[in-house]
């Protein structure tokens, strides 16, 4: 049975996050997206943890469901969506004469374990009410020791491992190896999260990561972004438990962890080097020629993920990664979220426009969830519902697209069609859809 997980999201109690991030609404969006297991996120926040305790019940070991799912309440199907207890911690501390800023994901097997984690953080004086992703001044090795002393089945996974500002390998404040960061606890780190600006092919250029799983999650700040990156497992029905995921990651079981679903790394907002204020970006080779300085204002460029990976790698990247679906290097599927493809097929910039949302809902209603549409449904079947979207998905599956790389906090811009080769939407379709545009989810 295919099981798709997105373990790294946030709640409405995290800064700069949508108020639509409720347990009920998240479950509904998981059905639309095709996500089977979603992280609860932010379990250290007092108000959010209170909601978790009140609204969720354990239905399989370490797997939680709403007491009554929204779809069941409205006469629909549950779809088997489950929650796992997860959170992200932001650590700021000094090591080796440098200020380190690291984000780590924490997975817990039970409510009781979460209570103990909360108690440990409170003893350290952490203000858990300030943010769903709290800031703690604890060294990563020390944190790992304390967590594993609480429960040996806790998972600690470095989040978005290459992001410049807050990550284990970040160019601004990270380390050069897992061992350097976690010390004596390094052998208890079973995976890293690659982040939106890198993919498995890039990470596999570091032989030091060969023994680690590469997981991918959305880091979503709104329900619309659930599943923009995710993990794909093949697990027999009845065996989907926290302990089984723990075993798979610890034992590196590639028979059950079969692939990840990825952004094209150029879509991520830290792929290239650049300076957002000057709207300047460049590849690593150009950065070197420029002496790491913005040619427009002279300030330091933010060194992106591609540059940082190339600084640490010890073998070349496989060629033509995006021409294979999936790649044979480290199984993964590169996707473009459906709303972005719909917007591009219409030739408009805003993915939240009423036109885009109307077509999105029509496709979901007629063809199934978003992952089924992006990965499984034949393009010809999609064309019967919307010709241009079907063509767009076929092109993405073949890697036929253009992306202006993201840089310094600015997302990459995907273009599947040029203005001259876009298939025109039939007038009768446009006439049924409002022309009122909303605000987009990514910057140009």
C-alpha positions as CSV (number, residue, x, y, z in Angstrom):
1,X,0.0,0.0,0.0
2,X,1.4,3.4,-1.0
3,X,1.7,5.7,2.0
4,X,2.6,9.4,1.4
5,X,3.9,11.4,4.4
6,X,4.5,15.1,5.0
7,X,6.0,15.4,8.4
8,X,7.2,19.0,8.5
9,X,4.4,21.6,8.5
10,X,3.4,24.3,10.9
11,X,0.3,25.4,12.9
12,X,-1.5,28.6,13.1
13,X,0.6,29.4,16.2
14,X,3.8,29.7,14.2
15,X,4.9,33.0,13.0
16,X,4.0,34.0,9.4
17,X,1.6,31.1,9.1
18,X,-2.0,30.9,8.0
19,X,-4.8,30.9,10.4
20,X,-6.3,28.2,8.2
21,X,-3.9,25.7,9.7
22,X,-6.3,23.9,12.0
23,X,-6.5,20.2,12.7
24,X,-9.8,19.9,11.0
25,X,-8.9,22.0,7.9
26,X,-5.5,20.2,7.6
27,X,-7.3,16.8,7.4
28,X,-9.5,18.1,4.6
29,X,-6.5,19.5,2.6
30,X,-4.7,16.2,3.0
31,X,-7.5,14.4,1.3
32,X,-7.3,16.9,-1.6
33,X,-3.5,16.6,-1.8
34,X,-3.3,12.8,-1.3
35,X,-1.2,13.1,1.9
36,X,-1.9,10.0,4.1
37,X,0.2,11.1,7.1
38,X,0.7,14.6,8.2
39,X,2.9,15.9,11.1
40,X,0.9,17.6,13.8
41,X,3.7,20.3,13.9
42,X,4.3,22.6,16.8
43,X,3.5,20.2,19.6
44,X,5.5,22.3,22.1
45,X,3.0,25.2,21.9
46,X,0.7,25.1,24.9
47,X,-2.5,26.0,23.0
48,X,-1.8,23.8,20.0
49,X,-0.8,20.8,22.3
50,X,-4.1,21.3,24.1
51,X,-6.0,21.0,20.8
52,X,-4.0,17.9,19.9
53,X,-4.9,16.3,23.2
54,X,-8.6,17.3,22.9
55,X,-9.2,16.6,19.3
56,X,-7.0,13.6,18.4
57,X,-7.2,10.0,19.4
58,X,-4.6,7.3,18.9
59,X,-6.0,4.8,16.4
60,X,-2.8,2.8,15.6
61,X,0.5,2.9,17.6
62,X,1.8,6.5,17.3
63,X,-0.9,7.3,14.6
64,X,-3.7,9.8,15.5
65,X,-7.0,10.7,13.9
66,X,-9.6,13.3,14.6
67,X,-12.3,12.0,16.9
68,X,-14.6,12.5,14.0
69,X,-13.0,13.5,10.7
70,X,-14.5,16.5,8.8
71,X,-15.4,14.3,5.8
72,X,-17.2,11.8,8.0
73,X,-19.1,14.5,9.7
74,X,-20.3,15.7,6.3
75,X,-21.2,12.2,5.0
76,X,-18.0,11.8,3.1
77,X,-15.1,9.3,3.4
78,X,-12.3,9.5,6.0
79,X,-9.6,8.4,3.5
80,X,-7.5,7.0,6.3
81,X,-5.6,10.3,6.9
82,X,-3.4,10.1,10.1
83,X,-1.4,12.5,12.2
84,X,2.1,11.9,13.7
85,X,3.5,13.9,16.6
86,X,6.1,16.2,15.2
87,X,7.6,19.6,15.8
88,X,10.5,21.8,14.7
89,X,12.9,23.4,17.2
90,X,15.1,26.4,16.4
91,X,18.5,26.4,18.1
92,X,20.8,29.3,18.5
93,X,24.1,28.6,20.3
94,X,27.8,29.1,20.1
95,X,30.2,26.4,19.1
96,X,33.8,26.6,17.8
97,X,33.8,30.4,18.0
98,X,30.8,30.8,15.8
99,X,27.1,31.4,16.4
100,X,25.2,28.3,15.1
101,X,21.6,28.5,14.0
102,X,20.1,25.1,13.5
103,X,16.6,23.8,12.9
104,X,15.8,20.2,13.9
105,X,12.7,18.1,13.4
106,X,11.6,16.1,16.4
107,X,9.2,13.0,16.1
108,X,7.6,11.6,19.2
109,X,6.0,8.1,19.5
110,X,3.4,9.1,22.1
111,X,1.5,11.9,23.9
112,X,3.3,10.9,27.1
113,X,6.7,11.4,25.4
114,X,5.6,14.9,24.1
115,X,4.7,15.9,27.7
116,X,8.2,14.9,28.8
117,X,9.8,16.9,26.0
118,X,7.8,19.9,27.0
119,X,8.8,19.5,30.6
120,X,12.5,19.3,29.6
121,X,12.2,22.5,27.6
122,X,10.4,24.3,30.3
123,X,13.0,23.4,32.8
124,X,15.5,25.0,30.5
125,X,13.5,28.2,30.6
126,X,12.2,28.0,27.0
127,X,9.2,30.3,26.3
128,X,7.0,27.8,24.5
129,X,4.1,30.2,24.1
130,X,6.1,32.7,22.0
131,X,6.1,30.6,18.8
132,X,5.0,27.3,17.5
133,X,8.6,26.8,16.5
134,X,10.4,27.8,19.8
135,X,13.9,29.1,20.0
136,X,16.2,27.3,22.4
137,X,19.9,28.0,23.3
138,X,20.9,24.3,23.3
139,X,23.7,22.6,21.5
140,X,22.6,20.0,19.0
141,X,24.6,17.2,20.7
142,X,23.3,18.1,24.1
143,X,19.7,18.3,22.8
144,X,20.0,14.9,21.2
145,X,21.3,13.4,24.5
146,X,18.4,14.8,26.4
147,X,15.8,13.7,23.9
148,X,17.1,10.2,23.6
149,X,17.2,9.9,27.4
150,X,13.5,10.8,27.5
151,X,12.6,8.1,24.9
152,X,14.9,6.1,22.7
153,X,12.3,6.1,19.9
154,X,12.4,9.8,19.5
155,X,13.6,10.7,16.0
156,X,15.8,13.8,15.5
157,X,16.2,14.9,11.9
158,X,18.0,18.0,10.7
159,X,15.5,20.3,8.9
160,X,16.0,21.8,5.4
161,X,19.7,20.8,5.8
162,X,21.2,23.3,3.4
163,X,19.2,26.5,4.0
164,X,21.8,29.3,4.4
165,X,20.5,30.9,7.6
166,X,19.1,28.0,9.8
167,X,20.4,24.5,9.1
168,X,23.0,21.9,9.8
169,X,25.0,22.7,6.6
170,X,23.9,26.3,6.1
171,X,26.4,28.7,4.6
172,X,25.8,31.3,7.3
173,X,25.9,29.3,10.5
174,X,26.1,25.6,9.9
175,X,28.6,22.8,10.1
176,X,30.6,20.8,7.5
177,X,29.4,17.4,8.7
178,X,26.8,15.6,10.8
179,X,29.6,14.4,13.1
180,X,30.8,18.0,13.7
181,X,27.2,19.1,14.6
182,X,26.0,16.1,16.7
183,X,29.3,14.7,18.0
184,X,28.8,11.5,20.0
185,X,25.1,11.4,18.9
186,X,25.8,11.4,15.2
187,X,25.1,7.7,14.8
188,X,21.6,8.3,16.1
189,X,20.8,10.6,13.2
190,X,19.2,8.4,10.6
191,X,18.1,11.0,8.0
192,X,18.3,14.6,6.9
193,X,15.6,16.7,5.3
194,X,16.9,18.0,1.9
195,X,14.8,21.1,1.8
196,X,13.1,22.8,-1.2
197,X,16.3,24.1,-2.8
198,X,18.1,20.7,-3.1
199,X,17.1,17.3,-4.3
200,X,18.5,13.8,-3.7
201,X,20.8,13.9,-6.7
202,X,22.6,17.0,-5.3
203,X,22.8,15.4,-1.8
204,X,24.3,12.2,-3.2
205,X,27.3,14.1,-4.3
206,X,28.4,13.9,-0.7
207,X,29.6,10.3,0.1
208,X,29.3,11.3,3.8
209,X,25.6,11.1,3.5
210,X,25.5,7.6,1.9
211,X,24.3,6.0,5.2
212,X,21.5,8.5,5.7
213,X,18.0,8.6,4.3
214,X,17.1,11.7,2.5
215,X,13.6,12.8,3.5
216,X,11.5,15.6,2.0
217,X,8.7,17.6,3.5
218,X,6.7,20.7,2.5
219,X,7.6,23.0,5.5
220,X,4.2,24.4,4.7
221,X,3.0,27.6,6.2
222,X,-0.5,27.2,4.7
223,X,-2.6,24.1,3.8
224,X,-2.3,24.9,0.1
225,X,1.4,24.0,0.3
226,X,1.0,20.5,1.9
227,X,2.8,17.9,-0.1
228,X,4.9,20.2,-2.3
229,X,7.6,17.8,-1.0
230,X,6.8,14.4,0.6
231,X,7.9,10.9,1.2
232,X,6.6,7.7,-0.4
233,X,6.5,4.4,1.4
234,X,5.2,0.9,0.5
235,X,3.8,-0.6,3.7
236,X,1.3,-3.4,4.1
237,X,-2.1,-2.3,5.4
238,X,-2.2,-2.7,9.2
239,X,1.5,-2.1,9.6
240,X,1.5,1.7,9.4
241,X,2.7,2.6,12.9
242,X,5.2,5.0,14.4
243,X,7.4,2.1,15.3
244,X,7.5,0.9,11.7
245,X,8.6,4.3,10.4
246,X,11.2,4.4,13.2
247,X,12.5,1.0,12.1
248,X,12.5,1.9,8.4
249,X,14.7,4.9,9.0
250,X,17.0,3.3,11.6
251,X,17.5,0.2,9.5
252,X,17.7,2.0,6.2
253,X,14.9,-0.2,4.7
254,X,14.8,0.8,1.0
255,X,12.2,-1.8,0.3
256,X,9.6,0.2,2.2
257,X,10.9,3.8,1.9
258,X,10.8,3.8,-1.9
259,X,11.0,7.5,-3.0
260,X,10.5,11.1,-2.3
261,X,8.5,13.8,-4.1
262,X,10.5,16.9,-4.7
263,X,10.4,20.4,-5.9
264,X,12.7,21.0,-8.8
265,X,15.5,22.4,-6.7
266,X,15.6,25.6,-8.8
267,X,12.1,26.3,-7.5
268,X,13.4,26.7,-4.0
269,X,14.1,30.1,-2.6
270,X,17.8,29.6,-1.8
271,X,19.0,27.5,-4.8
272,X,21.2,30.2,-6.4
273,X,23.4,32.9,-4.8
274,X,22.0,36.3,-4.8
275,X,20.9,39.6,-3.3
276,X,17.1,40.0,-3.2
277,X,17.1,43.8,-2.6
278,X,18.9,44.3,-5.9
279,X,17.1,41.5,-7.7
280,X,20.4,40.0,-8.5
281,X,21.2,36.3,-8.7
282,X,24.0,34.1,-10.2
283,X,25.5,30.6,-10.3
284,X,28.4,29.7,-8.0
285,X,31.0,30.2,-10.7
286,X,29.9,33.8,-11.2
287,X,29.8,34.4,-7.4
288,X,33.5,33.4,-7.2
289,X,34.4,35.9,-10.0
290,X,32.5,38.6,-8.1
291,X,34.3,37.9,-4.9
292,X,31.0,37.1,-3.2
293,X,29.8,40.7,-3.6
294,X,26.6,42.0,-5.3
295,X,27.7,43.9,-8.4
296,X,24.9,46.4,-8.0
297,X,25.5,47.5,-4.4
298,X,28.7,45.8,-3.2
299,X,27.0,44.0,-0.3
300,X,27.7,40.3,0.4
301,X,25.7,37.9,-1.6
302,X,23.6,35.2,0.2
303,X,25.4,32.0,-0.7
304,X,22.8,29.5,-1.8
305,X,22.3,25.8,-1.6
306,X,23.9,24.8,-5.0
307,X,27.1,26.7,-4.0
308,X,27.2,25.2,-0.5
309,X,26.7,21.6,-1.8
310,X,29.5,22.1,-4.3
311,X,31.8,23.3,-1.5
312,X,31.3,20.1,0.4
313,X,30.8,17.5,-2.3
314,X,33.4,14.8,-3.2
315,X,31.9,13.3,-6.4
316,X,30.1,14.7,-9.4
317,X,26.4,15.0,-9.8
318,X,24.8,12.5,-12.2
319,X,23.9,14.1,-15.5
320,X,20.4,14.5,-16.9
321,X,18.7,14.1,-13.6
322,X,15.5,15.8,-14.6
323,X,15.1,13.8,-17.8
324,X,14.2,10.6,-15.8
325,X,11.0,10.1,-14.0
326,X,11.9,8.9,-11.4
327,X,15.7,9.2,-11.3
328,X,17.7,6.0,-10.9
329,X,20.2,7.7,-8.7
330,X,18.1,8.0,-5.6
331,X,14.4,7.4,-6.3
332,X,12.5,10.7,-6.5
333,X,9.8,12.4,-8.5
334,X,10.3,16.1,-9.4
335,X,6.9,17.9,-9.5
336,X,5.5,21.4,-9.9
337,X,2.4,21.9,-7.6
338,X,-0.9,21.7,-9.5
339,X,-2.0,25.2,-8.7
340,X,1.2,26.6,-10.3
341,X,0.7,24.5,-13.4
342,X,-2.9,25.7,-13.7
343,X,-1.8,29.3,-13.4
344,X,0.9,28.8,-16.0
345,X,-1.5,27.1,-18.4
346,X,-3.8,30.1,-18.1
347,X,-1.0,32.6,-18.5
348,X,-1.7,34.3,-15.2
349,X,0.6,35.0,-12.3
350,X,-1.6,34.4,-9.2
351,X,-2.2,30.9,-8.1
352,X,-4.8,31.9,-5.6
353,X,-7.1,33.5,-8.3
354,X,-10.6,32.3,-8.5
355,X,-9.9,30.9,-12.0
356,X,-7.1,28.8,-10.8
357,X,-9.0,27.6,-7.7
358,X,-12.1,26.7,-9.8
359,X,-10.0,24.5,-12.2
360,X,-8.1,23.0,-9.3
361,X,-11.4,21.9,-7.6
362,X,-12.8,20.6,-10.9
363,X,-9.7,18.4,-11.5
364,X,-9.7,17.1,-8.0
365,X,-13.4,16.3,-8.2
366,X,-13.1,14.5,-11.6
367,X,-9.7,12.8,-11.4
368,X,-8.8,12.3,-7.7
369,X,-6.3,13.9,-5.4
370,X,-3.4,16.1,-6.5
371,X,-0.7,13.5,-6.2
372,X,-2.8,11.1,-8.3
373,X,-3.1,13.8,-11.0
374,X,0.6,14.8,-10.9
375,X,2.0,11.3,-10.7
376,X,-0.5,8.6,-11.9
377,X,-3.3,9.8,-14.1
378,X,-2.5,9.5,-17.8
379,X,-2.0,12.9,-19.4
380,X,-4.6,12.2,-22.0
381,X,-7.2,11.6,-19.3
382,X,-6.2,15.0,-17.7
383,X,-6.6,16.6,-21.2
384,X,-10.2,15.6,-21.3
385,X,-10.9,17.8,-18.3
386,X,-8.5,20.6,-19.2
387,X,-6.3,20.3,-22.3
388,X,-3.6,22.8,-21.3
389,X,-3.2,21.4,-17.8
390,X,-2.8,17.9,-19.3
391,X,-0.1,19.1,-21.6
392,X,1.6,21.0,-18.7
393,X,1.7,17.8,-16.6
394,X,3.1,15.7,-19.4
395,X,5.9,18.3,-20.0
396,X,6.8,18.4,-16.3
397,X,6.9,14.6,-16.2
398,X,9.4,14.7,-19.1
399,X,11.4,17.5,-17.4
400,X,10.5,20.0,-20.2
401,X,10.2,23.3,-18.4
402,X,12.1,26.4,-17.6
403,X,12.8,27.7,-14.1
404,X,14.3,31.0,-13.1
405,X,16.3,29.9,-10.1
406,X,15.3,31.0,-6.6
407,X,17.8,33.1,-4.5
408,X,18.1,34.9,-1.2
409,X,14.5,34.2,-0.1
410,X,12.9,34.6,-3.5
411,X,11.2,31.5,-4.9
412,X,12.1,30.3,-8.4
413,X,9.7,31.1,-11.2
414,X,8.4,28.0,-13.2
415,X,7.5,28.4,-16.8
416,X,6.1,25.4,-18.7
417,X,4.6,27.3,-21.7
418,X,5.9,30.3,-23.6
419,X,3.3,32.8,-24.7
420,X,3.5,31.4,-28.2
421,X,3.0,27.7,-27.5
422,X,0.4,27.8,-24.8
423,X,-2.7,25.9,-25.7
424,X,-5.6,28.3,-25.4
425,X,-8.3,27.5,-22.9
426,X,-11.7,27.1,-24.6
427,X,-13.9,30.2,-24.3
428,X,-16.8,28.2,-22.8
429,X,-14.5,27.2,-19.9
430,X,-13.4,30.8,-19.2
431,X,-16.9,32.1,-19.3
432,X,-17.8,29.8,-16.4
433,X,-15.0,31.1,-14.2
434,X,-14.7,34.5,-12.4
435,X,-12.1,36.8,-13.7
436,X,-11.3,38.3,-10.2
437,X,-7.7,37.6,-9.3
438,X,-6.3,37.1,-5.9
439,X,-2.8,37.4,-4.4
440,X,-0.2,34.8,-5.4
441,X,1.7,32.4,-3.2
442,X,5.1,32.9,-4.8
443,X,7.0,36.0,-5.8
444,X,8.1,37.0,-9.3
